[in-house]
Amino acid sequence: MKKMFRTWYDTSIEEVEVIRETAKFVVLVDLQRWAKRSDDHYNFFDTWAEARQFLIDREKTAISGLAKKIQEHAETLKKIEAMTCQ
């Protein structure tokens, strides 16, 4: 058996026992088969450090996206505030 680390959509990292592994799937001790990668729900990694880095990168990407949205809304607000009645 092999030890792997599963991240969840929140911020948790869970150690799991894997009995079989392919390039794209893992089978856990309870015989459930999981894809190694999921959109954002869960992901499997060989080390805890890789799992942690994945969560960090995911949050940095989310923050960048939100910062871009804030900038877009700020620009829209400026346009609206500059509007005058014709």
NORGIHU-V285306 format. One record per residue. PSI is psi in degrees with one decimal (* if undefined). OMEGA is omega in degrees with one decimal (none if undefined). Layout:
BEGIN
psi	omega
PSI	OMEGA
PSI	OMEGA
END
This chain:
BEGIN
psi	omega
154.8	-178.0
143.6	176.3
132.0	174.5
173.0	-178.0
128.7	-177.9
128.2	172.6
151.2	175.9
173.4	-177.5
-24.3	177.5
-129.0	-179.2
22.3	-176.6
149.4	174.1
125.2	-175.6
132.1	175.3
131.7	-179.3
155.2	176.2
127.6	-177.9
130.2	178.8
-24.6	176.1
149.7	-178.9
137.6	170.5
-173.8	179.6
-30.4	-174.6
-10.5	-175.2
156.8	171.0
150.5	173.7
123.4	-178.1
172.7	-177.8
-34.1	179.9
9.6	178.0
11.9	174.5
136.3	-179.7
129.0	-178.0
143.8	169.2
144.5	179.9
-30.8	-178.4
138.6	177.8
160.9	-178.7
-65.5	177.0
2.9	-175.4
-45.9	-179.6
156.3	176.5
149.4	-179.7
139.7	-178.6
154.1	179.9
-30.4	-178.6
156.8	176.9
-37.8	-179.8
-40.4	177.3
-40.7	179.0
-45.5	179.3
-44.1	-179.6
-37.5	176.7
-46.1	179.7
-40.4	177.9
-48.5	-179.4
-39.7	179.2
-43.4	-179.4
-37.9	176.8
-40.3	177.4
-42.5	179.0
-43.0	179.3
-43.0	178.6
-42.8	178.8
-41.2	178.2
-38.9	177.7
-39.7	177.8
-42.1	178.4
-40.7	177.8
-44.9	179.2
-42.8	178.9
-43.0	179.1
-36.2	177.6
-41.3	178.0
-40.7	177.1
-42.2	178.4
-43.2	178.1
-42.0	179.0
-42.8	-179.6
-43.7	-179.5
-28.9	179.7
-8.8	-179.8
144.2	175.4
156.8	178.0
133.9	-178.1
*	none
END
